[in-house]
Amino acid sequence: MHTTAERMYLVAETSLPPLLVLCFMHAYLQSAVYNMIGSWTVDNGSGSANWIAHNLVVIAFDVATVFIAVLSTCDGSVSALGETPRTRLYGHSTQFDMLCRLTVAFETYNTFVTAVIFRDEHIFTVHHICTLFLAFAATVPYAHYYGLFFFGLANVSSALLATFTLFDALRMKYPLFDTPYRVSRTAFGIVFLVVRCDVWLVLSVFFWLDNVEALRGDWSHSAPVTVVVLGANLFLTSLQFFWGSKVVSGIRKHFNATDTHGRNQLSKQL
């Protein structure tokens, strides 16, 4: 039986190969994009070749994690883990082990890219570090049932976000990407509100209920870790609704602009 420290070291060690693959993918794609179409400055001030490479890596990671989570749902793994509070919190999933290692690799890469290369808002860096911590905290095993959604299925919205962000950069030079950008942005908004605000909230409530039961029943693996994880879940859930409010605001602006355009057209006809 491995200690917690040994399990965390094992996860870090086995996450090194996918981390190197992600870094190589980014470097290769950045070079390939630059050689094929050059580079220009995107909205956040970064070079488009770097920006496009990053979003392609993000899409590849998100698609892979969603695929793994879907497989675990289809083969009955999720149903087996969801039988009782104990199995939901301490049941083991081989698929989630894979998700956990991929997430550690990706969030390590993503934290570096966000903080050092793009120098985005600090909130994104904190988000990546928080997710990285949760991936390590899951090595007990802990919360594999919930992790298959939070680290897997929820990434379907992230894939759409990276897709429309990719098209947004490309349409600055190639107008033909304007329509794919608008379609993928609309799809992202709908999926984000359903997956990240609705389903995420429901599962978070059950996650809290199971952990509170474990703490009260004195069968929690570690009260301090549980409390910190619940705090991280509260922080990440708050972020989903913060970003969700921006999505709703964007949808309202779109419809208001459309409505205004329609009224202007009507006034011209009259």
C-alpha positions in Angstrom: 0.0 0.0 0.0 1.5 3.3 -1.0 1.5 6.3 1.3 -0.1 9.6 0.1 3.3 11.1 -0.7 4.3 8.0 -2.6 1.1 8.1 -4.7 1.5 11.8 -5.4 5.1 11.2 -6.5 3.9 8.3 -8.7 1.3 10.5 -10.4 3.9 13.3 -10.9 6.4 10.8 -12.4 3.8 9.1 -14.7 2.6 12.6 -15.8 6.0 13.6 -17.1 5.7 11.8 -20.5 2.4 13.4 -21.4 3.7 16.8 -20.2 6.7 16.5 -22.5 4.3 15.5 -25.4 2.2 18.6 -24.7 5.2 20.8 -24.7 6.5 19.2 -27.9 3.1 19.6 -29.6 3.0 23.3 -28.7 6.5 24.0 -30.0 5.9 22.0 -33.2 2.6 23.6 -33.9 3.8 27.1 -33.2 6.7 26.6 -35.6 4.5 25.0 -38.3 1.8 27.7 -38.1 4.4 30.4 -38.2 6.1 28.9 -41.3 2.8 28.4 -43.1 0.8 31.6 -42.4 3.1 33.8 -40.4 2.1 35.5 -37.2 0.1 38.6 -36.2 -0.9 40.1 -32.9 -4.2 38.8 -31.4 -6.5 40.6 -28.9 -4.5 39.7 -25.8 -1.3 41.0 -27.3 0.3 37.6 -28.0 1.6 36.3 -31.3 -1.1 34.4 -33.3 1.2 31.4 -34.0 1.7 30.8 -30.3 -2.0 31.5 -29.6 -3.1 29.0 -32.3 -0.7 26.4 -31.2 -1.9 26.6 -27.6 -5.6 26.3 -28.6 -4.9 23.3 -30.8 -3.1 21.6 -27.8 -6.1 22.5 -25.6 -8.6 21.0 -28.1 -6.5 17.8 -28.3 -6.4 17.4 -24.5 -10.1 18.2 -24.1 -11.2 15.8 -26.7 -9.1 13.0 -25.2 -10.4 13.6 -21.7 -14.0 13.7 -22.8 -13.5 10.5 -24.8 -12.1 8.7 -21.8 -14.9 9.9 -19.6 -17.5 8.8 -22.2 -15.9 5.3 -22.3 -16.1 5.0 -18.5 -19.8 5.9 -18.7 -20.5 3.4 -21.5 -18.7 0.5 -19.8 -20.6 0.8 -16.6 -17.8 2.2 -14.5 -19.7 5.3 -13.5 -22.8 3.3 -12.4 -20.7 1.0 -10.3 -19.0 4.0 -8.5 -22.3 5.8 -8.0 -24.0 3.2 -5.8 -23.2 4.7 -2.3 -21.6 7.8 -0.8 -18.5 5.6 0.1 -18.1 4.4 -3.5 -18.7 7.8 -4.9 -15.9 9.2 -2.7 -13.5 6.3 -2.4 -14.3 4.0 -5.3 -11.4 3.5 -7.7 -11.6 4.1 -11.5 -8.8 3.0 -13.8 -10.1 5.5 -16.4 -9.9 8.3 -13.9 -6.3 7.4 -13.1 -5.6 8.1 -16.7 -7.6 11.4 -16.5 -5.7 12.4 -13.4 -2.3 12.0 -14.9 -3.3 13.8 -18.1 -4.8 16.6 -16.0 -1.6 17.0 -13.9 0.4 17.2 -17.1 -2.0 19.6 -18.9 -2.4 21.9 -15.9 1.3 22.1 -15.4 1.7 23.0 -19.0 -1.3 25.3 -19.0 -0.1 27.2 -15.8 3.3 27.9 -17.4 1.7 29.1 -20.7 -0.9 31.2 -19.0 1.4 32.8 -16.5 4.7 33.1 -18.4 3.9 33.2 -22.1 0.6 34.9 -22.4 0.6 36.6 -19.0 -3.2 36.4 -18.8 -5.3 37.5 -15.8 -4.2 36.0 -12.5 -7.5 34.4 -12.1 -6.8 31.9 -14.9 -3.4 31.0 -13.3 -5.1 30.4 -9.9 -7.8 28.3 -11.7 -5.1 26.1 -13.3 -3.2 25.7 -10.0 -6.4 24.9 -8.1 -7.3 22.1 -10.7 -3.7 20.8 -10.5 -4.1 20.5 -6.7 -7.4 18.7 -7.0 -5.8 16.2 -9.4 -3.1 15.4 -6.8 -5.8 15.2 -4.1 -7.6 12.6 -6.0 -4.8 10.0 -5.7 -6.1 8.5 -2.5 -8.3 7.3 -4.5 -10.7 10.1 -3.8 -13.8 11.4 -5.6 -13.2 9.4 -8.8 -16.9 9.2 -9.5 -17.2 13.0 -9.5 -13.8 13.5 -11.1 -15.0 11.7 -14.3 -17.3 14.6 -14.8 -15.1 17.5 -13.5 -11.9 16.3 -15.2 -13.6 14.7 -18.2 -17.1 15.4 -19.4 -17.0 19.0 -18.4 -14.2 19.6 -20.8 -16.6 19.5 -23.7 -17.3 23.2 -23.1 -13.5 23.9 -22.9 -13.0 22.3 -26.3 -15.7 24.6 -27.8 -14.1 27.6 -26.0 -10.7 26.8 -27.5 -12.3 26.2 -30.9 -14.0 29.6 -31.2 -10.9 31.3 -29.7 -8.9 29.6 -32.5 -11.3 30.8 -35.1 -11.3 34.3 -33.6 -7.5 34.5 -34.1 -7.7 33.1 -37.7 -10.6 35.4 -38.8 -8.4 38.4 -38.1 -6.4 37.5 -41.2 -8.9 35.2 -43.0 -12.5 36.5 -43.1 -13.8 33.0 -44.1 -13.4 31.9 -40.5 -15.9 34.5 -39.3 -18.9 32.2 -39.7 -17.2 29.1 -38.0 -16.3 31.6 -35.2 -19.9 32.7 -34.7 -21.3 29.2 -34.8 -18.7 27.7 -32.4 -19.1 30.7 -30.1 -22.9 30.2 -29.9 -22.4 26.5 -29.4 -19.9 27.2 -26.6 -22.3 29.6 -24.8 -25.2 27.0 -24.8 -23.0 24.1 -23.8 -21.2 26.1 -21.1 -24.5 27.2 -19.4 -25.8 23.6 -19.4 -22.6 21.8 -18.5 -20.7 24.3 -16.4 -23.6 26.0 -14.6 -26.4 23.5 -14.4 -24.8 20.0 -14.3 -21.7 21.3 -12.5 -23.9 22.8 -9.7 -26.0 19.7 -9.2 -23.0 17.4 -9.0 -21.2 19.9 -6.6 -24.2 19.8 -4.3 -24.1 15.9 -4.1 -20.3 16.1 -3.7 -20.7 18.4 -0.7 -23.5 16.1 0.8 -21.3 13.0 0.5 -18.3 14.7 2.0 -20.3 16.2 4.9 -21.7 12.7 5.6 -18.2 11.3 5.6 -17.0 14.0 8.0 -19.9 13.5 10.3 -19.6 9.8 10.2 -15.8 9.9 10.8 -15.0 7.9 7.7 -13.4 10.7 5.7 -9.8 9.8 4.7 -8.6 13.2 5.9 -10.7 16.0 7.3 -8.2 18.8 6.5 -7.9 17.6 2.8 -11.6 17.3 2.5 -12.2 20.8 3.8 -9.6 22.3 1.4 -11.1 20.3 -1.5 -14.6 21.6 -0.7 -13.2 25.1 -0.6 -11.6 24.6 -4.0 -14.9 23.3 -5.3 -16.6 26.3 -4.0 -14.1 28.6 -5.7 -14.3 26.8 -9.0 -18.1 26.7 -8.9 -18.1 30.4 -8.3 -15.9 30.9 -11.3 -18.3 28.9 -13.5 -21.1 31.3 -12.5 -18.9 34.3 -12.9 -17.9 33.3 -16.4 -21.5 32.1 -17.0 -22.7 35.6 -16.3 -20.4 36.9 -19.0 -21.8 34.4 -21.4 -25.3 35.5 -20.6 -24.2 39.1 -21.0 -22.7 38.3 -24.4 -25.9 36.6 -25.5 -28.0 39.6 -24.4 -25.7 42.1 -26.3 -26.0 39.9 -29.4 -29.8 39.9 -29.3 -29.9 43.6 -28.5 -27.6 44.4 -31.4 -29.7 42.2 -33.7 -32.9 43.8 -32.5 -31.5 47.3 -33.0 -30.3 46.4 -36.5 -33.8 45.2 -37.3 -35.5 48.3 -36.0 -33.0 50.5 -38.0 -33.8 48.5 -41.2 -37.5 48.9 -40.5 -37.2 52.6 -40.0 -35.4 52.9 -43.3 -38.1 51.1 -45.1 -40.8 53.3 -43.6 
